[in-house]
Each structure stands twice: as C-alpha cells, then as structure tokens.
Amino acid sequence: MDSPVNESQTSRTWQQTKSEQTRTAVLDAALSCFYALGFNQTTTEKIAKQANVSRGAMLHHFPQRSDLIQASVWHLHRKRLEAFEETLSSVNEDSEYTLVEEGIDAFWQQLQSPLFAIYCELLVAARTDEELRATMAPAVKDFQKAWRVKSERIFPDLALSKQFGAATAITRFFLEGIAFNAQAMDVPATGTNAQELVELLKVMVRAMFDDIEINQENSEESTQRLS
C-alpha cells in the first residue's frame, strides 16, 4: 500500500523547486547582461528585468550585489565545465582511442561561445575591480583543477602519458589565448591564421603523446594538411 503523501512535504518540495528555478534564472540573466552590456554597465535592476523577476525576489536570493557577483562567477564556471565535459565526451563516445584532433576542434568551437566571451569580460574587469578579482582568482584556479580532472576521465588513454599534464595545459592556454586575442581585437576567431595555429597545435599535441599507443590515422591526415 502506498504511503500517503504529506501535503506540507509536497508544498515544501514545490517551493524549493520554484526557488531554485528563480535563482538559476537570475544567474543566467546576470551572465546575459555581462555579455550584452559588459560587467561595469550591469546593474542589479537590469539583471532583475532580464530575469523577469521582482527586485524583492532577487534580493531574497542575493541580499548584496557581492553575493550575486560571486554566485554568477561560479555559475559561469560550472556551465563552462559542463559544456566541456558534454562536448568532449560526445566526440570520443564509442572510440577505442581518444580522437585527439576532433577533441581539439570541439574545444576550439566552445571558445567561440558566449560563455567564453563572458569569461574574458570578467577576467579583464577583475584587473581593476578588487571585489570581482577576489572571486575570480579562486574560481579560475578551481576551474583549471576541475578541467584537468575531467580531462583525465574523458581521455583515460592519454592520461597514461607522462606528457598529459603539459599537453592539456598547452592546449587550453594556446586555444584560449587565440580566442581571447580575437575577443579583444574584435576579429573572427575562425580566420585563416587562427585555423593554421589550431592545425599546428594538433600536430604538436599528437607528438607529445609518443610514449603511448594511440590511433595514428588522424595524425597522418593533420600532417598532410600542413605539408
């Protein structure tokens, strides 16, 4: 016999769900405002309007602007990691070996997204905003650590290489550097020069894994494209 459902428990669960949805809507709205308006032009009023919630409802979740900024930074951090894991896992699904070149392409495409543009916006703003910098510093450090852990889980064969740490760091910093420069100079990150650098990175990273057995077919194709 089914146990009777406690009405107060049902109501409480509904209220919790609604509260979580409102909180997420506010954080998504904050990221949208950072992207469209820039960090310094974003106000709590504009965020509330973008989220379609009352200012009172937003203040219930984030009493101080600093609370909202801190939560938004970590919200962005989680969304970038989720996108990285989902995309790269999908690329390598059912593959006997890690698809190195395809993985680099997939991560490169991610860096063309609004999420990375928002990250760049906050990174630059943090240079002169002490409050934002205090939040960004630990978030970036945690992102780098989590990125490495997820990379080891997604690419278990590559993780056996002594060069794995260096290769993943070079890949991330190399691609983020190109994408960041494109953001700052307002030039297409998909231009010929950028793509040539991405192709060069593929050959370089592939060579770093010469101490383990991985599928060489894509490596030969990349070499032919550069020759």
N, CA, C and O of each residue as an XYZ file, in Angstrom:
908
protein
N       0.854     -1.190      0.000
C       0.000      0.000      0.000
C       0.892      1.243      0.000
O       1.842      1.332      0.777
N       0.585      2.181     -0.857
C       1.394      3.385     -0.937
C       1.201      4.233      0.302
O       0.105      4.327      0.854
N       2.295      4.850      0.726
C       2.221      5.742      1.877
C       1.552      7.041      1.450
O       1.799      7.528      0.347
N       0.713      7.604      2.303
C       0.054      8.866      1.956
C       1.090      9.974      1.806
O       2.058     10.038      2.563
N       0.883     10.831      0.839
C       1.803     11.944      0.606
C       1.480     13.069      1.560
O       0.340     13.529      1.630
N       2.469     13.505      2.286
C       2.301     14.601      3.221
C       2.185     15.906      2.449
O       3.088     16.256      1.688
N       1.083     16.633      2.635
C       0.831     17.845      1.844
C       1.898     18.906      2.082
O       2.296     19.611      1.154
N       2.366     19.021      3.336
C       3.373     20.033      3.635
C       4.703     19.697      2.955
O       5.436     20.591      2.534
N       5.008     18.380      2.852
C       6.226     17.969      2.172
C       6.137     18.286      0.686
O       7.111     18.747      0.091
N       4.961     18.040      0.075
C       4.765     18.338     -1.338
C       4.911     19.832     -1.597
O       5.571     20.252     -2.548
N       4.285     20.625     -0.733
C       4.345     22.071     -0.876
C       5.773     22.563     -0.717
O       6.225     23.442     -1.452
N       6.481     21.985      0.254
C       7.858     22.409      0.507
C       8.737     22.071     -0.685
O       9.597     22.865     -1.067
N       8.529     20.891     -1.280
C       9.318     20.485     -2.439
C       9.036     21.410     -3.610
O       9.957     21.794     -4.331
N       7.772     21.773     -3.808
C       7.407     22.688     -4.895
C       8.056     24.046     -4.681
O       8.576     24.649     -5.620
N       8.024     24.524     -3.438
C       8.616     25.817     -3.122
C      10.134     25.796     -3.347
O      10.715     26.765     -3.836
N      10.752     24.687     -2.985
C      12.202     24.567     -3.192
C      12.531     24.576     -4.676
O      13.488     25.221     -5.104
N      11.732     23.853     -5.460
C      11.958     23.814     -6.903
C      11.788     25.199     -7.506
O      12.606     25.630     -8.319
N      10.737     25.892     -7.113
C      10.488     27.236     -7.619
C      11.625     28.172     -7.231
O      12.054     29.006     -8.028
N      12.108     28.028     -6.007
C      13.201     28.868     -5.526
C      14.473     28.628     -6.329
O      15.176     29.571     -6.694
N      14.761     27.355     -6.602
C      15.944     27.017     -7.386
C      15.831     27.547     -8.814
O      16.815     28.013     -9.390
N      14.634     27.474     -9.375
C      14.413     27.976    -10.732
C      14.605     29.492    -10.795
O      15.182     30.017    -11.747
N      14.118     30.181     -9.775
C      14.283     31.634     -9.731
C      15.747     32.003     -9.597
O      16.230     32.916    -10.267
N      16.446     31.297     -8.739
C      17.865     31.561     -8.534
C      18.641     31.350     -9.839
O      19.476     32.173    -10.215
N      18.356     30.245    -10.519
C      19.040     29.957    -11.786
C      18.703     31.005    -12.835
O      19.573     31.422    -13.600
N      17.447     31.431    -12.874
C      17.031     32.451    -13.841
C      17.785     33.751    -13.613
O      18.180     34.418    -14.569
N      17.988     34.113    -12.356
C      18.718     35.341    -12.031
C      20.179     35.217    -12.446
O      20.749     36.155    -13.003
N      20.780     34.073    -12.178
C      22.188     33.880    -12.527
C      22.383     33.847    -14.043
O      23.354     34.401    -14.558
N      21.462     33.199    -14.755
C      21.526     33.197    -16.224
C      21.364     34.621    -16.762
O      22.025     35.016    -17.722
N      20.482     35.372    -16.130
C      20.256     36.760    -16.557
C      21.497     37.608    -16.313
O      21.830     38.475    -17.120
N      22.172     37.361    -15.212
C      23.406     38.103    -14.914
C      24.441     37.847    -15.997
O      25.089     38.782    -16.466
N      24.606     36.586    -16.403
C      25.564     36.259    -17.454
C      25.167     36.909    -18.776
O      26.022     37.392    -19.518
N      23.880     36.920    -19.063
C      23.395     37.548    -20.302
C      23.703     39.047    -20.297
O      24.086     39.610    -21.322
N      23.536     39.680    -19.147
C      23.825     41.112    -19.046
C      25.324     41.385    -19.171
O      25.731     42.352    -19.814
N      26.132     40.541    -18.562
C      27.590     40.705    -18.694
C      27.988     40.628    -20.168
O      28.849     41.373    -20.636
N      27.348     39.721    -20.877
C      27.672     39.505    -22.289
C      27.197     40.677    -23.158
O      27.931     41.153    -24.024
N      25.991     41.124    -22.923
C      25.398     42.160    -23.781
C      25.834     43.572    -23.394
O      26.022     44.423    -24.263
N      25.994     43.824    -22.099
C      26.248     45.183    -21.622
C      27.664     45.407    -21.112
O      28.152     46.536    -21.081
N      28.319     44.322    -20.711
C      29.624     44.453    -20.056
C      29.440     44.457    -18.546
O      28.373     44.810    -18.044
N      30.470     44.067    -17.835
C      30.372     43.960    -16.376
C      30.068     45.300    -15.720
O      29.189     45.384    -14.863
N      30.779     46.341    -16.110
C      30.638     47.635    -15.445
C      29.306     48.321    -15.727
O      28.895     49.200    -14.970
N      28.636     47.937    -16.791
C      27.347     48.541    -17.128
C      26.167     47.717    -16.605
O      25.009     48.094    -16.785
N      26.467     46.604    -15.965
C      25.409     45.729    -15.455
C      25.016     46.144    -14.045
O      25.872     46.287    -13.172
N      23.729     46.336    -13.826
C      23.209     46.663    -12.503
C      22.241     45.574    -12.049
O      21.766     44.773    -12.854
N      21.960     45.558    -10.757
C      21.029     44.555    -10.238
C      19.633     44.770    -10.819
O      18.884     43.814    -11.020
N      19.288     46.029    -11.087
C      17.978     46.318    -11.680
C      17.873     45.717    -13.086
O      16.845     45.146    -13.450
N      18.935     45.850    -13.860
C      18.935     45.299    -15.213
C      18.888     43.774    -15.190
O      18.254     43.153    -16.043
N      19.556     43.181    -14.219
C      19.539     41.722    -14.094
C      18.136     41.234    -13.734
O      17.649     40.254    -14.298
N      17.494     41.920    -12.793
C      16.137     41.536    -12.384
C      15.173     41.639    -13.571
O      14.313     40.779    -13.761
N      15.328     42.700    -14.362
C      14.469     42.871    -15.532
C      14.712     41.767    -16.548
O      13.763     41.227    -17.117
N      15.986     41.422    -16.782
C      16.328     40.364    -17.728
C      15.789     39.017    -17.263
O      15.358     38.201    -18.077
N      15.814     38.790    -15.963
C      15.337     37.519    -15.402
C      13.818     37.479    -15.269
O      13.234     36.425    -15.015
N      13.185     38.642    -15.444
C      11.727     38.747    -15.306
C      11.273     38.373    -13.900
O      10.286     37.660    -13.719
N      12.002     38.863    -12.920
C      11.642     38.641    -11.519
C      11.606     40.000    -10.820
O      12.211     40.965    -11.286
N      10.901     40.060     -9.718
C      10.836     41.309     -8.959
C      12.172     41.540     -8.256
O      12.916     40.598     -7.984
N      12.455     42.773     -7.974
C      13.691     43.081     -7.253
C      13.676     42.429     -5.873
O      14.713     41.999     -5.368
N      12.496     42.361     -5.272
C      12.382     41.718     -3.965
C      12.739     40.240     -4.016
O      13.411     39.716     -3.128
N      12.269     39.569     -5.087
C      12.574     38.145     -5.241
C      14.074     37.934     -5.425
O      14.645     36.978     -4.900
N      14.707     38.838     -6.180
C      16.146     38.703     -6.396
C      16.918     38.959     -5.105
O      17.891     38.267     -4.805
N      16.474     39.961     -4.343
C      17.148     40.276     -3.086
C      16.982     39.159     -2.060
O      17.804     39.002     -1.157
N      15.911     38.388     -2.210
C      15.707     37.241     -1.311
C      16.845     36.236     -1.494
O      17.323     35.645     -0.527
N      17.269     36.052     -2.735
C      18.338     35.106     -3.019
C      19.720     35.740     -2.881
O      20.674     35.088     -2.457
N      19.814     37.012     -3.241
C      21.115     37.685     -3.225
C      20.960     39.051     -2.553
O      20.777     40.061     -3.233
N      21.034     39.084     -1.217
C      20.817     40.328     -0.473
C      21.787     41.452     -0.856
O      21.419     42.627     -0.858
N      23.017     41.079     -1.176
C      24.029     42.054     -1.549
C      24.472     41.832     -2.993
O      24.432     40.711     -3.500
N      24.895     42.911     -3.648
C      25.402     42.793     -5.010
C      26.586     41.838     -5.058
O      26.745     41.085     -6.018
N      27.416     41.871     -4.021
C      28.587     40.992     -3.971
C      28.181     39.523     -3.966
O      28.886     38.684     -4.528
N      27.039     39.202     -3.330
C      26.545     37.819     -3.324
C      26.181     37.382     -4.743
O      26.475     36.261     -5.158
N      25.539     38.287     -5.475
C      25.123     37.989     -6.846
C      26.330     37.824     -7.770
O      26.365     36.911     -8.595
N      27.311     38.703     -7.631
C      28.504     38.630     -8.468
C      29.258     37.324     -8.207
O      29.669     36.639     -9.143
N      29.431     36.993     -6.952
C      30.152     35.762     -6.599
C      29.435     34.532     -7.144
O      30.060     33.647     -7.727
N      28.115     34.484     -6.949
C      27.350     33.330     -7.435
C      27.374     33.258     -8.953
O      27.400     32.164     -9.516
N      27.367     34.404     -9.627
C      27.388     34.428    -11.091
C      28.698     33.888    -11.637
O      28.713     33.155    -12.626
N      29.793     34.250    -10.993
C      31.112     33.765    -11.432
C      31.174     32.251    -11.334
O      31.647     31.584    -12.255
N      30.700     31.709    -10.226
C      30.746     30.251    -10.062
C      29.726     29.556    -10.953
O      29.937     28.416    -11.365
N      28.616     30.239    -11.255
C      27.630     29.701    -12.187
C      28.254     29.575    -13.578
O      28.077     28.561    -14.252
N      28.975     30.593    -13.998
C      29.685     30.552    -15.281
C      30.711     29.432    -15.285
O      30.834     28.699    -16.265
N      31.433     29.303    -14.208
C      32.448     28.263    -14.042
C      31.836     26.873    -14.252
O      32.396     26.043    -14.968
N      30.686     26.631    -13.624
C      30.032     25.323    -13.751
C      29.530     25.078    -15.169
O      29.658     23.973    -15.695
N      28.957     26.110    -15.786
C      28.419     25.956    -17.133
C      29.533     25.668    -18.140
O      29.339     24.871    -19.058
N      30.678     26.296    -17.985
C      31.805     26.039    -18.894
C      32.317     24.611    -18.728
O      32.636     23.943    -19.712
N      32.395     24.149    -17.493
C      32.862     22.784    -17.255
C      31.866     21.755    -17.784
O      32.261     20.742    -18.361
N      30.580     22.016    -17.588
C      29.552     21.098    -18.091
C      29.599     21.016    -19.608
O      29.478     19.930    -20.177
N      29.774     22.158    -20.267
C      29.848     22.176    -21.728
C      31.073     21.424    -22.214
O      31.008     20.689    -23.199
N      32.191     21.609    -21.521
C      33.430     20.919    -21.883
C      33.251     19.409    -21.772
O      33.594     18.671    -22.695
N      32.718     18.953    -20.648
C      32.569     17.515    -20.422
C      31.578     16.896    -21.395
O      31.832     15.822    -21.940
N      30.449     17.565    -21.619
C      29.424     17.022    -22.502
C      29.931     16.934    -23.943
O      29.749     15.914    -24.608
N      30.563     17.999    -24.418
C      31.023     18.033    -25.807
C      32.138     17.037    -26.065
O      32.087     16.271    -27.028
N      33.149     17.048    -25.201
C      34.299     16.167    -25.425
C      33.942     14.695    -25.212
O      34.481     13.826    -25.897
N      33.050     14.410    -24.281
C      32.605     13.030    -24.070
C      31.856     12.540    -25.292
O      32.015     11.390    -25.700
N      31.044     13.401    -25.878
C      30.271     13.038    -27.073
C      31.193     12.752    -28.248
O      30.965     11.803    -28.999
N      32.229     13.564    -28.414
C      33.173     13.384    -29.526
C      33.856     12.028    -29.451
O      34.047     11.363    -30.469
N      34.225     11.619    -28.238
C      35.001     10.393    -28.069
C      34.161      9.170    -27.714
O      34.706      8.111    -27.401
N      32.858      9.309    -27.761
C      31.975      8.197    -27.422
C      32.175      7.024    -28.384
O      32.199      7.203    -29.601
N      32.315      5.829    -27.823
C      32.467      4.580    -28.585
C      33.775      4.505    -29.380
O      33.916      3.629    -30.232
N      34.719      5.387    -29.126
C      36.010      5.340    -29.816
C      37.002      4.519    -28.996
O      37.070      4.653    -27.774
N      37.759      3.679    -29.667
C      38.746      2.859    -28.973
C      39.877      3.725    -28.431
O      40.396      3.483    -27.342
N      40.246      4.731    -29.203
C      41.284      5.662    -28.789
C      40.707      7.075    -28.779
O      39.733      7.375    -29.470
N      41.341      7.939    -27.970
C      40.926      9.337    -27.956
C      41.124      9.968    -29.331
O      42.177      9.807    -29.950
N      40.121     10.676    -29.799
C      40.208     11.392    -31.072
C      40.825     12.763    -30.790
O      40.120     13.743    -30.546
N      42.140     12.804    -30.831
C      42.872     13.999    -30.428
C      42.470     15.218    -31.243
O      42.103     16.253    -30.688
N      42.542     15.089    -32.569
C      42.258     16.238    -33.427
C      40.814     16.710    -33.285
O      40.553     17.910    -33.203
N      39.874     15.756    -33.257
C      38.466     16.114    -33.113
C      38.209     16.772    -31.756
O      37.394     17.688    -31.644
N      38.916     16.294    -30.728
C      38.771     16.876    -29.395
C      39.244     18.321    -29.359
O      38.603     19.175    -28.746
N      40.358     18.593    -30.011
C      40.872     19.961    -30.085
C      39.894     20.849    -30.843
O      39.633     21.980    -30.433
N      39.352     20.342    -31.947
C      38.368     21.109    -32.715
C      37.138     21.431    -31.867
O      36.617     22.546    -31.906
N      36.686     20.442    -31.102
C      35.483     20.626    -30.291
C      35.712     21.683    -29.212
O      34.848     22.526    -28.970
N      36.869     21.635    -28.571
C      37.165     22.630    -27.534
C      37.325     24.012    -28.152
O      36.887     25.008    -27.576
N      37.950     24.075    -29.322
C      38.117     25.340    -30.029
C      36.761     25.962    -30.353
O      36.585     27.172    -30.210
N      35.801     25.143    -30.788
C      34.471     25.646    -31.083
C      33.784     26.184    -29.830
O      33.041     27.163    -29.894
N      34.038     25.539    -28.692
C      33.456     26.008    -27.439
C      33.921     27.423    -27.101
O      33.176     28.210    -26.518
N      35.148     27.731    -27.469
C      35.709     29.034    -27.149
C      35.141     30.147    -28.021
O      35.463     31.320    -27.828
N      34.297     29.778    -28.981
C      33.609     30.795    -29.786
C      32.238     31.126    -29.171
O      31.495     31.942    -29.716
N      31.913     30.503    -28.056
C      30.591     30.663    -27.455
C      30.527     31.892    -26.550
O      31.564     32.403    -26.127
N      29.313     32.370    -26.249
C      29.150     33.489    -25.320
C      29.760     33.213    -23.950
O      30.211     34.146    -23.285
N      29.787     31.953    -23.511
C      30.342     31.637    -22.198
C      31.793     32.064    -22.087
O      32.205     32.603    -21.059
N      32.577     31.828    -23.139
C      33.979     32.232    -23.080
C      34.097     33.749    -23.190
O      34.972     34.344    -22.561
N      33.234     34.381    -23.973
C      33.243     35.845    -24.081
C      32.954     36.476    -22.718
O      33.569     37.477    -22.348
N      32.024     35.891    -21.980
C      31.699     36.388    -20.644
C      32.894     36.218    -19.720
O      33.204     37.105    -18.924
N      33.565     35.071    -19.827
C      34.752     34.820    -19.018
C      35.813     35.887    -19.303
O      36.421     36.420    -18.374
N      36.033     36.195    -20.563
C      37.008     37.226    -20.936
C      36.608     38.579    -20.356
O      37.453     39.315    -19.845
N      35.321     38.904    -20.435
C      34.815     40.167    -19.903
C      35.103     40.280    -18.412
O      35.570     41.318    -17.943
N      34.826     39.217    -17.671
C      35.033     39.236    -16.223
C      36.516     39.247    -15.876
O      36.926     39.882    -14.905
N      37.314     38.548    -16.665
C      38.747     38.496    -16.402
C      39.369     39.886    -16.536
O      40.182     40.289    -15.704
N      38.993     40.603    -17.566
C      39.517     41.955    -17.782
C      39.012     42.908    -16.700
O      39.778     43.704    -16.157
N      37.716     42.820    -16.391
C      37.128     43.706    -15.381
C      37.746     43.474    -14.006
O      37.847     44.401    -13.203
N      38.157     42.242    -13.736
C      38.717     41.898    -12.426
C      40.050     42.588    -12.160
O      40.469     42.704    -11.008
N      40.712     43.040    -13.202
C      42.018     43.693    -13.013
C      41.893     44.949    -12.154
O      42.781     45.256    -11.358
N      40.799     45.664    -12.317
C      40.620     46.919    -11.585
C      39.479     46.876    -10.578
O      39.189     47.875     -9.919
N      38.833     45.721    -10.458
C      37.728     45.574     -9.502
C      38.151     44.556     -8.440
O      38.156     43.349     -8.681
N      38.501     45.068     -7.277
C      39.049     44.205     -6.222
C      38.058     43.130     -5.787
O      38.435     41.983     -5.544
N      36.791     43.513     -5.694
C      35.762     42.564     -5.262
C      35.622     41.423     -6.265
O      35.555     40.253     -5.887
N      35.579     41.777     -7.537
C      35.459     40.749     -8.577
C      36.717     39.896     -8.621
O      36.636     38.680     -8.791
N      37.863     40.514     -8.472
C      39.125     39.767     -8.517
C      39.195     38.734     -7.392
O      39.710     37.633     -7.584
N      38.680     39.093     -6.228
C      38.688     38.178     -5.086
C      37.854     36.937     -5.354
O      38.121     35.872     -4.798
N      36.836     37.072     -6.212
C      36.011     35.929     -6.588
C      36.603     35.177     -7.770
O      36.594     33.947     -7.792
N      37.117     35.911     -8.754
C      37.649     35.294     -9.968
C      38.871     34.429     -9.688
O      39.001     33.344    -10.254
N      39.756     34.889     -8.834
C      41.016     34.171     -8.593
C      40.791     32.727     -8.154
O      41.329     31.820     -8.789
N      40.016     32.472     -7.091
C      39.778     31.080     -6.694
C      38.944     30.304     -7.705
O      39.114     29.093     -7.852
N      38.036     30.998     -8.410
C      37.202     30.320     -9.402
C      38.039     29.833    -10.574
O      37.849     28.713    -11.048
N      38.963     30.662    -11.045
C      39.844     30.268    -12.148
C      40.732     29.111    -11.728
O      40.934     28.166    -12.490
N      41.261     29.189    -10.518
C      42.125     28.111    -10.023
C      41.350     26.796     -9.921
O      41.858     25.735    -10.285
N      40.124     26.877     -9.425
C      39.293     25.680     -9.303
C      38.914     25.141    -10.680
O      38.857     23.928    -10.885
N      38.654     26.052    -11.626
C      38.316     25.638    -12.994
C      39.470     24.844    -13.601
O      39.252     23.797    -14.210
N      40.686     25.335    -13.436
C      41.846     24.657    -14.004
C      42.021     23.260    -13.405
O      42.345     22.307    -14.113
N      41.805     23.156    -12.109
C      41.924     21.852    -11.443
C      40.826     20.904    -11.917
O      41.097     19.745    -12.230
N      39.587     21.394    -11.972
C      38.464     20.556    -12.402
C      38.606     20.166    -13.866
O      38.262     19.046    -14.246
N      39.110     21.077    -14.691
C      39.329     20.810    -16.117
C      40.308     19.654    -16.291
O      40.121     18.793    -17.151
N      41.354     19.645    -15.464
C      42.353     18.574    -15.533
C      41.737     17.238    -15.112
O      41.970     16.216    -15.757
N      40.958     17.247    -14.041
C      40.325     16.013    -13.555
C      39.364     15.457    -14.595
O      39.363     14.254    -14.857
N      38.544     16.320    -15.191
C      37.599     15.878    -16.208
C      38.335     15.383    -17.449
O      37.893     14.430    -18.090
N      39.440     16.014    -17.790
C      40.227     15.585    -18.947
C      40.759     14.171    -18.742
O      40.754     13.366    -19.674
N      41.209     13.869    -17.549
C      41.724     12.526    -17.258
C      40.630     11.483    -17.389
O      40.878     10.364    -17.837
N      39.400     11.859    -16.989
C      38.283     10.916    -17.071
C      37.812     10.740    -18.513
O      37.443      9.636    -18.911
N      37.821     11.814    -19.293
C      37.361     11.745    -20.683
C      38.395     11.078    -21.582
O      38.044     10.376    -22.530
N      39.691     11.305    -21.274
C      40.784     10.777    -22.107
C      41.670      9.828    -21.300
O      42.841     10.133    -21.072
N      41.132      8.672    -20.861
C      41.912      7.785    -19.993
C      43.178      7.243    -20.645
O      44.166      6.994    -19.954
N      43.165      7.055    -21.975
C      44.374      6.549    -22.638
C      45.463      7.617    -22.672
O      46.633      7.319    -22.431
N      45.086      8.858    -22.969
C      46.070      9.933    -22.998
C      46.613     10.238    -21.601
O      47.759     10.664    -21.450
N      45.783     10.018    -20.588
C      46.201     10.301    -19.216
C      47.353      9.405    -18.769
O      48.009      9.697    -17.769
N      47.608      8.313    -19.503
C      48.717      7.420    -19.178
C      50.066      8.021    -19.589
O      51.117      7.568    -19.137
N      50.029      9.018    -20.429
C      51.267      9.631    -20.911
C      51.890     10.530    -19.843
O      51.190     11.194    -19.080
N      53.201     10.533    -19.810
C      53.919     11.420    -18.885
C      53.728     12.884    -19.271
O      53.926     13.783    -18.454
N      53.347     13.108    -20.506
C      53.181     14.470    -21.014
C      51.747     14.970    -20.918
O      51.433     16.058    -21.400
N      50.874     14.181    -20.297
C      49.457     14.529    -20.302
C      49.197     15.916    -19.703
O      48.486     16.728    -20.296
N      49.768     16.177    -18.543
C      49.558     17.459    -17.881
C      50.011     18.623    -18.741
O      49.298     19.616    -18.891
N      51.202     18.491    -19.304
C      51.738     19.562    -20.141
C      50.911     19.732    -21.414
O      50.637     20.855    -21.838
N      50.517     18.618    -22.016
C      49.759     18.673    -23.273
C      48.394     19.329    -23.079
O      47.976     20.147    -23.898
N      47.699     18.973    -22.000
C      46.377     19.568    -21.772
C      46.501     21.048    -21.409
O      45.668     21.860    -21.812
N      47.535     21.397    -20.654
C      47.727     22.802    -20.296
C      48.059     23.631    -21.528
O      47.523     24.724    -21.710
N      48.950     23.104    -22.379
C      49.304     23.814    -23.611
C      48.065     23.996    -24.491
O      47.843     25.070    -25.050
N      47.272     22.946    -24.605
C      46.057     23.025    -25.428
C      45.121     24.108    -24.929
O      44.642     24.932    -25.708
N      44.858     24.108    -23.619
C      43.915     25.080    -23.069
C      44.435     26.500    -23.188
O      43.717     27.387    -23.651
N      45.683     26.728    -22.773
C      46.221     28.088    -22.807
C      46.427     28.588    -24.233
O      46.220     29.766    -24.522
N      46.835     27.686    -25.119
C      47.072     28.053    -26.519
C      45.772     28.494    -27.179
O      45.704     29.562    -27.787
N      44.742     27.661    -27.055
C      43.470     27.971    -27.697
C      42.765     29.155    -27.026
O      42.196     30.010    -27.705
N      42.807     29.197    -25.695
C      42.185     30.322    -25.008
C      42.899     31.626    -25.354
O      42.264     32.676    -25.456
N      44.211     31.561    -25.533
C      44.961     32.750    -25.898
C      44.547     33.293    -27.253
O      44.355     34.498    -27.413
N      44.407     32.399    -28.236
C      43.971     32.830    -29.571
C      42.556     33.419    -29.503
O      42.279     34.473    -30.077
N      41.674     32.719    -28.793
C      40.287     33.176    -28.689
C      40.193     34.494    -27.918
O      39.403     35.367    -28.276
N      40.992     34.639    -26.867
C      40.981     35.872    -26.077
C      41.453     37.052    -26.926
O      40.877     38.138    -26.866
N      42.497     36.832    -27.710
C      43.014     37.880    -28.581
C      41.958     38.298    -29.609
O      41.803     39.480    -29.915
N      41.237     37.303    -30.133
C      40.177     37.597    -31.094
C      39.078     38.433    -30.447
O      38.531     39.340    -31.073
N      38.752     38.119    -29.170
C      37.748     38.896    -28.450
C      38.217     40.335    -28.271
O      37.455     41.274    -28.499
N      39.474     40.507    -27.863
C      39.998     41.843    -27.581
C      40.118     42.699    -28.840
O      39.856     43.901    -28.810
N      40.518     42.065    -29.951
C      40.742     42.801    -31.201
C      39.510     42.838    -32.088
O      39.512     43.463    -33.148
N      38.449     42.157    -31.641
C      37.192     42.105    -32.400
C      37.420     41.601    -33.830
O      36.960     42.199    -34.802
N      38.145     40.480    -33.922
C      38.389     39.852    -35.220
C      37.848     38.428    -35.163
O      37.742     37.860    -34.075
N      37.506     37.839    -36.300
C      36.972     36.468    -36.299
C      37.986     35.457    -35.770
O      39.131     35.422    -36.220
N      37.560     34.643    -34.819
C      38.452     33.612    -34.288
C      38.522     32.423    -35.224
O      39.270     31.477    -34.979
N      37.745     32.466    -36.297
C      37.716     31.348    -37.249
C      38.469     31.685    -38.531
O      38.331     30.991    -39.538
N      39.266     32.753    -38.494
C      40.014     33.158    -39.674
C      41.120     32.186    -40.039
O      41.406     31.241    -39.304
N      41.735     32.434    -41.185
C      42.770     31.531    -41.708
C      43.945     31.400    -40.754
O      44.400     30.287    -40.489
N      44.444     32.508    -40.234
C      45.601     32.465    -39.336
C      45.309     31.654    -38.082
O      46.132     30.848    -37.648
N      44.135     31.871    -37.506
C      43.760     31.136    -36.297
C      43.658     29.645    -36.590
O      44.117     28.824    -35.796
N      43.061     29.290    -37.724
C      42.897     27.876    -38.063
C      44.233     27.214    -38.313
O      44.415     26.047    -37.969
N      45.178     27.938    -38.908
C      46.516     27.387    -39.131
C      47.200     27.084    -37.798
O      47.892     26.074    -37.667
N      47.004     27.959    -36.811
C      47.583     27.732    -35.491
C      46.942     26.532    -34.806
O      47.617     25.764    -34.121
N      45.635     26.376    -34.996
C      44.934     25.219    -34.419
C      45.466     23.928    -35.027
O      45.681     22.948    -34.314
N      45.680     23.920    -36.334
C      46.218     22.731    -37.002
C      47.632     22.434    -36.513
O      48.002     21.273    -36.337
N      48.411     23.472    -36.298
C      49.763     23.287    -35.772
C      49.725     22.687    -34.375
O      50.536     21.827    -34.036
N      48.772     23.150    -33.566
C      48.621     22.622    -32.210
C      48.321     21.129    -32.241
O      48.846     20.376    -31.421
N      47.487     20.694    -33.175
C      47.129     19.273    -33.266
C      48.375     18.425    -33.480
O      48.555     17.408    -32.811
N      49.229     18.833    -34.401
C      50.455     18.084    -34.676
C      51.360     18.085    -33.449
O      51.952     17.062    -33.105
N      51.463     19.234    -32.796
C      52.330     19.382    -31.629
C      51.867     18.493    -30.477
O      52.670     17.811    -29.841
N      50.552     18.513    -30.219
C      49.999     17.721    -29.114
C      50.101     16.231    -29.424
O      50.443     15.435    -28.549
N      49.809     15.857    -30.655
C      49.924     14.448    -31.047
C      51.336     13.942    -30.786
O      51.509     12.832    -30.282
N      52.342     14.735    -31.119
C      53.736     14.329    -30.934
C      54.090     14.175    -29.454
O      54.977     13.398    -29.103
N      53.400     14.911    -28.598
C      53.701     14.836    -27.164
C      53.267     13.513    -26.552
O      53.710     13.145    -25.464
N      52.387     12.794    -27.267
C      51.903     11.515    -26.755
C      52.603     10.326    -27.415
O      52.019      9.252    -27.553
N      53.848     10.525    -27.818
C      54.568      9.438    -28.496
C      54.999      8.325    -27.550
O      55.539      7.311    -27.994
N      54.766      8.501    -26.246
C      55.134      7.451    -25.287
C      53.992      6.481    -25.014
O      54.147      5.557    -24.215
N      52.835      6.680    -25.672
C      51.720      5.753    -25.503
C      51.159      5.388    -26.868
O      51.431      6.059    -27.864
N      50.379      4.325    -26.903
C      49.791      3.857    -28.162
C      48.461      4.535    -28.394
O      47.520      4.352    -27.621
N      48.375      5.334    -29.477
C      47.112      5.940    -29.864
C      46.960      5.817    -31.375
O      47.939      5.616    -32.093
N      45.741      5.939    -31.843
C      45.459      5.791    -33.264
C      46.197      6.856    -34.069
O      46.081      8.045    -33.772
N      46.946      6.450    -35.072
C      47.771      7.375    -35.839
C      47.088      7.906    -37.098
O      47.641      8.793    -37.749
N      45.930      7.410    -37.463
C      45.294      7.791    -38.717
C      45.065      9.296    -38.817
O      45.395      9.910    -39.831
N      44.493      9.898    -37.753
C      44.217     11.327    -37.796
C      45.491     12.157    -37.791
O      45.535     13.250    -38.355
N      46.549     11.614    -37.135
C      47.814     12.331    -37.102
C      48.392     12.486    -38.501
O      48.898     13.555    -38.842
N      48.324     11.428    -39.322
C      48.835     11.469    -40.682
C      48.048     12.480    -41.507
O      48.622     13.205    -42.320
N      46.720     12.527    -41.296
C      45.894     13.475    -42.037
C      46.272     14.915    -41.708
O      46.335     15.772    -42.590
N      46.526     15.172    -40.397
C      46.887     16.521    -39.989
C      48.220     16.941    -40.574
O      48.396     18.092    -40.975
N      49.168     15.997    -40.621
C      50.484     16.292    -41.192
C      50.373     16.629    -42.665
O      51.048     17.536    -43.150
N      49.517     15.897    -43.387
C      49.317     16.136    -44.817
C      48.696     17.511    -45.052
O      49.016     18.170    -46.042
N      47.802     17.958    -44.144
C      47.172     19.267    -44.332
C      48.176     20.395    -44.179
O      48.044     21.447    -44.805
N      49.200     20.165    -43.328
C      50.181     21.214    -43.086
C      51.306     21.213    -44.114
O      52.008     22.214    -44.259
N      51.490     20.083    -44.844
C      52.604     19.968    -45.794
C      52.259     20.618    -47.119
O      53.078     20.617    -48.038
